[in-house]
Structure formats: structure tokens, C-alpha cells
Amino acid sequence: MTHMRRTFTAILGGTALALLALPALAPATLSEVGVIGATTPETVPSCPSSPCLAVSRTTGFQVKVGSATNILSAPRSGTIVAWTIILGKPNATQIKFFNANEGGPSTAGIAVLRPQKKPNLTYKLISQSPLVKLEPYFGKTAQFPLETTLQVKKGDVIALTVPSWAPALALGFANTTSWRASRPKTSCSSTSAQTAHTTVGTNVQYVCLYRTARLTYSATLISTP
């Protein structure tokens, strides 16, 4: 699937975002938070191969990739200005199945989560991006600049929210690779219920842990000392 190395930038609302136009008065750091471009082996979504598995009806974030941990935690306070997703290319039959069984056409966005002390594995939704229709970008790596940027504090987690489904799951890694989802503990093996964390200001426990897979997204962070 080498065709997926091309990157397409989606311009939202007709306005291009110059990611490299950093503030001139203070030094700033541009960094990518996530698994894209930072981990080996290459992260490639499963679809259209069999099994073709998708992220569905949940909010999730990568916990670990090998020895790397907290890779979706903001290393510094700053501003999320864009997010990027690598998408598989499901065939027509697979798209029809997911649309019929996982809540409709493929959409996703990112969310800023803040860890809470109690109960364990609880996160507060601080802010979120608009949802994007993903089907036009299947088989590509797409970047979505944010018209309204998202402020983050050091330690905030950048999660992927998928209220329907997204072919953004890479499979076949070691048990040291894992991600968490906002599903209840009793529903970790089911995608029939809507569990996406979408109400700003609410707390949700991210107790469901899934091993051997990667969520194929990242976020672009601009931070200043």
C-alpha cells in the first residue's frame, strides 16, 4: 500500500493554514503528537485486506507502541493547529457493511482529553474539532488544518473521536502495542452501542484496552517555552 505515503491537505472553509508561519516574537516548537512518522515498522491500516477492521463508535488514543509510552500526550502546552490520519481503502462491499452496521458514513475528529485523578483512567473532554467526512480520503494520508485551533496543556491527551467508523486501525503488532477506548468495561468486545466521548466538560473512564493494534492518526502541536 505504498500509495498511502502521499499526503493530501484538506482546506477547511476555503482558508489555507500556513503551519510554518510561527510567531515571530517568540521561539516556537512545531511537533507531531502521535504514531505517524515516529514509529517503526510502518503504520498501515488493515483495509481492504482481510480482516478489514475499523475504529467504530468510540473515542480512543494510543497508550503504547513498543517501549514508547504516552505518545498521544502533549509534551508541552501549546496549540493544536491540524490533525493527520492515515486511512485504509476499504472496497465497496466493506464500505456498505460498515455504513449499515456502524452508524452511517465514515467520519472522525480529534478531541483534547485531560487526565483526572479519580476514578482511575478517567478523562475530561476539554475541546474537540469538527467532524470530517473521510470517504473522499480513503487510501490516502490526509491532513486537516483547524480553522479554530485547540489549546492544550502539557499532559493533555489528543484522542481520535469516531462516532461512526473509520478505516484507521493498523493490526498485527506485539502485545507491547495498545490503545484505549471510551467504552464501558462491560462492552469492550462490542461496537453496537455509541460510546464516543463528545460532550465537552464531561468525564469518562477509558477502561477498555486493546493490544496489538495502532490508531493511525496524529496531531500537529505549536508550543512556546
C-alpha positions as YAML, in Angstrom:
chain: A
units: angstrom
residues:
- id: 1
  name: MET
  ca: [0.00, 0.00, 0.00]
- id: 2
  name: THR
  ca: [2.79, 2.41, -0.87]
- id: 3
  name: HIS
  ca: [0.27, 4.77, -2.44]
- id: 4
  name: MET
  ca: [-0.70, 5.80, 1.08]
- id: 5
  name: ARG
  ca: [2.53, 7.74, 1.51]
- id: 6
  name: ARG
  ca: [1.09, 10.68, -0.43]
- id: 7
  name: THR
  ca: [-0.24, 13.37, 1.83]
- id: 8
  name: PHE
  ca: [-3.33, 15.39, 0.99]
- id: 9
  name: THR
  ca: [-4.09, 18.59, 2.89]
- id: 10
  name: ALA
  ca: [-7.78, 19.37, 3.19]
- id: 11
  name: ILE
  ca: [-8.51, 23.09, 3.27]
- id: 12
  name: LEU
  ca: [-11.46, 23.69, 5.58]
- id: 13
  name: GLY
  ca: [-13.79, 26.62, 4.91]
- id: 14
  name: GLY
  ca: [-11.69, 27.71, 1.91]
- id: 15
  name: THR
  ca: [-8.89, 29.09, 4.09]
- id: 16
  name: ALA
  ca: [-5.39, 27.64, 3.97]
- id: 17
  name: LEU
  ca: [-3.50, 27.36, 7.23]
- id: 18
  name: ALA
  ca: [0.20, 28.16, 6.99]
- id: 19
  name: LEU
  ca: [1.52, 25.77, 9.60]
- id: 20
  name: LEU
  ca: [5.04, 27.14, 9.35]
- id: 21
  name: ALA
  ca: [4.02, 30.74, 9.93]
- id: 22
  name: LEU
  ca: [5.05, 30.67, 13.55]
- id: 23
  name: PRO
  ca: [5.00, 33.75, 15.82]
- id: 24
  name: ALA
  ca: [7.98, 35.99, 15.13]
- id: 25
  name: LEU
  ca: [8.31, 37.43, 18.61]
- id: 26
  name: ALA
  ca: [8.97, 34.21, 20.49]
- id: 27
  name: PRO
  ca: [10.65, 30.92, 19.60]
- id: 28
  name: ALA
  ca: [8.13, 28.18, 18.95]
- id: 29
  name: THR
  ca: [8.32, 24.43, 18.55]
- id: 30
  name: LEU
  ca: [6.39, 22.55, 15.85]
- id: 31
  name: SER
  ca: [5.93, 18.87, 16.71]
- id: 32
  name: GLU
  ca: [3.78, 15.91, 15.75]
- id: 33
  name: VAL
  ca: [1.96, 14.09, 18.56]
- id: 34
  name: GLY
  ca: [1.09, 10.51, 17.62]
- id: 35
  name: VAL
  ca: [2.30, 7.41, 15.81]
- id: 36
  name: ILE
  ca: [2.63, 8.83, 12.29]
- id: 37
  name: GLY
  ca: [6.24, 9.19, 11.25]
- id: 38
  name: ALA
  ca: [7.53, 8.39, 14.73]
- id: 39
  name: THR
  ca: [7.34, 4.60, 14.99]
- id: 40
  name: THR
  ca: [8.53, 1.51, 13.17]
- id: 41
  name: PRO
  ca: [7.53, -0.67, 11.45]
- id: 42
  name: GLU
  ca: [5.43, 1.49, 9.16]
- id: 43
  name: THR
  ca: [1.85, 2.00, 10.33]
- id: 44
  name: VAL
  ca: [-0.56, 0.82, 7.62]
- id: 45
  name: PRO
  ca: [-4.34, 0.46, 8.17]
- id: 46
  name: SER
  ca: [-5.78, -3.01, 7.67]
- id: 47
  name: CYS
  ca: [-8.39, -2.32, 4.95]
- id: 48
  name: PRO
  ca: [-9.00, -3.57, 2.29]
- id: 49
  name: SER
  ca: [-7.15, -6.72, 3.34]
- id: 50
  name: SER
  ca: [-8.89, -9.40, 5.40]
- id: 51
  name: PRO
  ca: [-9.67, -8.86, 8.17]
- id: 52
  name: CYS
  ca: [-10.67, -5.28, 7.41]
- id: 53
  name: LEU
  ca: [-11.19, -3.80, 10.87]
- id: 54
  name: ALA
  ca: [-12.19, -0.23, 11.64]
- id: 55
  name: VAL
  ca: [-12.38, 2.03, 14.67]
- id: 56
  name: SER
  ca: [-16.08, 2.47, 15.42]
- id: 57
  name: ARG
  ca: [-18.45, 4.42, 17.68]
- id: 58
  name: THR
  ca: [-15.88, 5.44, 20.24]
- id: 59
  name: THR
  ca: [-13.13, 7.85, 21.25]
- id: 60
  name: GLY
  ca: [-9.67, 6.36, 21.62]
- id: 61
  name: PHE
  ca: [-5.97, 7.09, 21.92]
- id: 62
  name: GLN
  ca: [-2.74, 5.15, 21.64]
- id: 63
  name: VAL
  ca: [-1.25, 4.17, 25.00]
- id: 64
  name: LYS
  ca: [1.93, 2.40, 23.97]
- id: 65
  name: VAL
  ca: [3.99, 1.39, 20.95]
- id: 66
  name: GLY
  ca: [6.81, -0.90, 21.96]
- id: 67
  name: SER
  ca: [8.87, 0.92, 24.57]
- id: 68
  name: ALA
  ca: [7.30, 4.30, 23.73]
- id: 69
  name: THR
  ca: [4.56, 5.41, 26.13]
- id: 70
  name: ASN
  ca: [2.30, 8.46, 26.41]
- id: 71
  name: ILE
  ca: [2.84, 9.19, 22.72]
- id: 72
  name: LEU
  ca: [-0.52, 10.99, 22.45]
- id: 73
  name: SER
  ca: [0.17, 13.19, 25.48]
- id: 74
  name: ALA
  ca: [1.14, 16.78, 24.72]
- id: 75
  name: PRO
  ca: [4.83, 17.15, 25.68]
- id: 76
  name: ARG
  ca: [4.35, 20.90, 26.20]
- id: 77
  name: SER
  ca: [1.48, 23.35, 26.47]
- id: 78
  name: GLY
  ca: [0.50, 24.93, 23.19]
- id: 79
  name: THR
  ca: [-1.96, 24.87, 20.33]
- id: 80
  name: ILE
  ca: [-3.16, 22.03, 18.10]
- id: 81
  name: VAL
  ca: [-3.35, 23.51, 14.59]
- id: 82
  name: ALA
  ca: [-4.03, 20.42, 12.47]
- id: 83
  name: TRP
  ca: [-4.51, 16.68, 12.61]
- id: 84
  name: THR
  ca: [-3.48, 13.91, 10.25]
- id: 85
  name: ILE
  ca: [-4.95, 10.47, 9.61]
- id: 86
  name: ILE
  ca: [-3.77, 7.52, 7.53]
- id: 87
  name: LEU
  ca: [-6.80, 5.80, 6.02]
- id: 88
  name: GLY
  ca: [-7.19, 2.34, 4.60]
- id: 89
  name: LYS
  ca: [-9.04, 1.84, 1.33]
- id: 90
  name: PRO
  ca: [-11.97, -0.50, 2.01]
- id: 91
  name: ASN
  ca: [-13.71, -1.88, -1.05]
- id: 92
  name: ALA
  ca: [-17.34, -1.16, -1.93]
- id: 93
  name: THR
  ca: [-18.64, -4.23, -0.10]
- id: 94
  name: GLN
  ca: [-16.74, -3.33, 3.07]
- id: 95
  name: ILE
  ca: [-17.92, 0.29, 2.94]
- id: 96
  name: LYS
  ca: [-21.54, -0.85, 2.53]
- id: 97
  name: PHE
  ca: [-21.20, -3.19, 5.52]
- id: 98
  name: PHE
  ca: [-19.69, -0.56, 7.82]
- id: 99
  name: ASN
  ca: [-22.18, 2.11, 6.77]
- id: 100
  name: ALA
  ca: [-25.07, -0.24, 7.52]
- id: 101
  name: ASN
  ca: [-23.75, -1.59, 10.82]
- id: 102
  name: GLU
  ca: [-21.63, 1.15, 12.38]
- id: 103
  name: GLY
  ca: [-23.76, 4.26, 12.28]
- id: 104
  name: GLY
  ca: [-23.51, 5.58, 8.76]
- id: 105
  name: PRO
  ca: [-20.78, 7.17, 6.59]
- id: 106
  name: SER
  ca: [-17.22, 7.34, 7.89]
- id: 107
  name: THR
  ca: [-16.45, 10.43, 9.99]
- id: 108
  name: ALA
  ca: [-13.87, 11.41, 12.60]
- id: 109
  name: GLY
  ca: [-12.35, 14.30, 14.51]
- id: 110
  name: ILE
  ca: [-9.89, 14.85, 17.32]
- id: 111
  name: ALA
  ca: [-10.52, 15.57, 20.99]
- id: 112
  name: VAL
  ca: [-8.45, 17.06, 23.81]
- id: 113
  name: LEU
  ca: [-8.71, 14.98, 26.98]
- id: 114
  name: ARG
  ca: [-7.38, 15.92, 30.41]
- id: 115
  name: PRO
  ca: [-6.50, 13.11, 32.86]
- id: 116
  name: GLN
  ca: [-8.41, 13.20, 36.15]
- id: 117
  name: LYS
  ca: [-7.10, 11.87, 39.47]
- id: 118
  name: LYS
  ca: [-10.18, 9.80, 40.34]
- id: 119
  name: PRO
  ca: [-11.59, 7.39, 39.42]
- id: 120
  name: ASN
  ca: [-8.71, 5.63, 37.68]
- id: 121
  name: LEU
  ca: [-8.40, 6.09, 33.89]
- id: 122
  name: THR
  ca: [-10.88, 8.98, 33.85]
- id: 123
  name: TYR
  ca: [-10.50, 11.78, 31.31]
- id: 124
  name: LYS
  ca: [-12.35, 15.09, 30.95]
- id: 125
  name: LEU
  ca: [-13.23, 16.28, 27.44]
- id: 126
  name: ILE
  ca: [-11.76, 19.79, 27.15]
- id: 127
  name: SER
  ca: [-12.42, 20.55, 23.49]
- id: 128
  name: GLN
  ca: [-12.88, 18.89, 20.12]
- id: 129
  name: SER
  ca: [-12.56, 19.57, 16.41]
- id: 130
  name: PRO
  ca: [-15.38, 19.45, 13.86]
- id: 131
  name: LEU
  ca: [-16.06, 16.03, 12.35]
- id: 132
  name: VAL
  ca: [-14.74, 15.35, 8.85]
- id: 133
  name: LYS
  ca: [-16.26, 13.04, 6.23]
- id: 134
  name: LEU
  ca: [-13.47, 10.59, 5.48]
- id: 135
  name: GLU
  ca: [-14.57, 8.61, 2.43]
- id: 136
  name: PRO
  ca: [-13.06, 11.08, -0.10]
- id: 137
  name: TYR
  ca: [-9.66, 10.40, 1.51]
- id: 138
  name: PHE
  ca: [-9.77, 6.59, 1.71]
- id: 139
  name: GLY
  ca: [-6.40, 5.11, 0.74]
- id: 140
  name: LYS
  ca: [-4.58, 8.36, 1.50]
- id: 141
  name: THR
  ca: [-2.84, 10.23, 4.28]
- id: 142
  name: ALA
  ca: [-4.93, 13.34, 4.85]
- id: 143
  name: GLN
  ca: [-4.15, 16.40, 6.96]
- id: 144
  name: PHE
  ca: [-6.93, 18.67, 8.21]
- id: 145
  name: PRO
  ca: [-5.92, 22.20, 9.33]
- id: 146
  name: LEU
  ca: [-8.17, 23.59, 12.07]
- id: 147
  name: GLU
  ca: [-9.94, 26.91, 11.49]
- id: 148
  name: THR
  ca: [-10.43, 27.06, 15.27]
- id: 149
  name: THR
  ca: [-7.29, 25.77, 16.94]
- id: 150
  name: LEU
  ca: [-7.38, 23.74, 20.17]
- id: 151
  name: GLN
  ca: [-5.48, 24.85, 23.26]
- id: 152
  name: VAL
  ca: [-3.72, 22.12, 25.23]
- id: 153
  name: LYS
  ca: [-1.81, 21.91, 28.48]
- id: 154
  name: LYS
  ca: [1.21, 19.71, 28.99]
- id: 155
  name: GLY
  ca: [-0.05, 16.18, 29.68]
- id: 156
  name: ASP
  ca: [-3.36, 16.56, 27.83]
- id: 157
  name: VAL
  ca: [-4.15, 13.60, 25.59]
- id: 158
  name: ILE
  ca: [-5.06, 14.02, 21.92]
- id: 159
  name: ALA
  ca: [-7.69, 11.40, 21.09]
- id: 160
  name: LEU
  ca: [-9.48, 10.31, 17.93]
- id: 161
  name: THR
  ca: [-13.28, 10.54, 18.05]
- id: 162
  name: VAL
  ca: [-15.18, 8.29, 15.64]
- id: 163
  name: PRO
  ca: [-18.97, 8.46, 16.07]
- id: 164
  name: SER
  ca: [-19.49, 6.10, 13.13]
- id: 165
  name: TRP
  ca: [-16.45, 4.27, 11.73]
- id: 166
  name: ALA
  ca: [-13.02, 4.95, 10.29]
- id: 167
  name: PRO
  ca: [-10.56, 2.62, 8.49]
- id: 168
  name: ALA
  ca: [-7.76, 3.88, 10.73]
- id: 169
  name: LEU
  ca: [-6.61, 0.76, 12.56]
- id: 170
  name: ALA
  ca: [-3.31, -0.98, 11.89]
- id: 171
  name: LEU
  ca: [-3.04, -4.61, 13.04]
- id: 172
  name: GLY
  ca: [-0.51, -7.33, 13.77]
- id: 173
  name: PHE
  ca: [1.83, -5.71, 16.28]
- id: 174
  name: ALA
  ca: [3.26, -7.13, 19.50]
- id: 175
  name: ASN
  ca: [1.38, -7.07, 22.82]
- id: 176
  name: THR
  ca: [3.50, -4.06, 23.76]
- id: 177
  name: THR
  ca: [1.36, -2.01, 21.38]
- id: 178
  name: SER
  ca: [-2.01, -0.93, 22.79]
- id: 179
  name: TRP
  ca: [-4.74, 1.73, 22.71]
- id: 180
  name: ARG
  ca: [-7.65, 2.70, 24.97]
- id: 181
  name: ALA
  ca: [-11.29, 3.46, 24.19]
- id: 182
  name: SER
  ca: [-14.14, 5.21, 25.96]
- id: 183
  name: ARG
  ca: [-16.32, 2.09, 26.08]
- id: 184
  name: PRO
  ca: [-17.66, 0.77, 29.40]
- id: 185
  name: LYS
  ca: [-15.75, -2.17, 30.87]
- id: 186
  name: THR
  ca: [-18.68, -4.49, 30.15]
- id: 187
  name: SER
  ca: [-18.71, -3.53, 26.46]
- id: 188
  name: CYS
  ca: [-15.06, -3.79, 25.43]
- id: 189
  name: SER
  ca: [-15.83, -6.50, 22.89]
- id: 190
  name: SER
  ca: [-18.88, -4.79, 21.37]
- id: 191
  name: THR
  ca: [-19.32, -1.89, 18.95]
- id: 192
  name: SER
  ca: [-23.12, -1.93, 18.91]
- id: 193
  name: ALA
  ca: [-23.51, 0.98, 21.35]
- id: 194
  name: GLN
  ca: [-22.49, 4.59, 20.73]
- id: 195
  name: THR
  ca: [-19.65, 5.38, 23.17]
- id: 196
  name: ALA
  ca: [-17.91, 8.34, 21.50]
- id: 197
  name: HIS
  ca: [-16.96, 10.97, 24.11]
- id: 198
  name: THR
  ca: [-18.47, 14.14, 22.60]
- id: 199
  name: THR
  ca: [-19.93, 16.28, 25.41]
- id: 200
  name: VAL
  ca: [-17.38, 18.93, 26.40]
- id: 201
  name: GLY
  ca: [-16.83, 19.14, 30.16]
- id: 202
  name: THR
  ca: [-17.85, 15.55, 30.91]
- id: 203
  name: ASN
  ca: [-15.70, 12.84, 32.45]
- id: 204
  name: VAL
  ca: [-15.47, 9.32, 31.02]
- id: 205
  name: GLN
  ca: [-13.42, 6.28, 32.06]
- id: 206
  name: TYR
  ca: [-11.24, 4.84, 29.32]
- id: 207
  name: VAL
  ca: [-11.02, 1.33, 30.74]
- id: 208
  name: CYS
  ca: [-11.06, -0.77, 27.56]
- id: 209
  name: LEU
  ca: [-7.52, -1.65, 26.44]
- id: 210
  name: TYR
  ca: [-6.85, -3.17, 23.02]
- id: 211
  name: ARG
  ca: [-3.50, -4.76, 22.27]
- id: 212
  name: THR
  ca: [-1.57, -5.43, 19.03]
- id: 213
  name: ALA
  ca: [-3.15, -2.51, 17.11]
- id: 214
  name: ARG
  ca: [-2.41, 1.13, 16.35]
- id: 215
  name: LEU
  ca: [-4.72, 4.06, 15.72]
- id: 216
  name: THR
  ca: [-3.34, 5.75, 12.61]
- id: 217
  name: TYR
  ca: [-3.56, 9.46, 13.41]
- id: 218
  name: SER
  ca: [-1.53, 12.30, 14.88]
- id: 219
  name: ALA
  ca: [-1.88, 16.00, 15.72]
- id: 220
  name: THR
  ca: [0.32, 18.99, 14.95]
- id: 221
  name: LEU
  ca: [1.28, 20.99, 18.03]
- id: 222
  name: ILE
  ca: [2.76, 24.50, 18.12]
- id: 223
  name: SER
  ca: [4.20, 25.27, 21.54]
- id: 224
  name: THR
  ca: [6.24, 28.08, 23.06]
- id: 225
  name: PRO
  ca: [8.57, 27.85, 26.07]
...
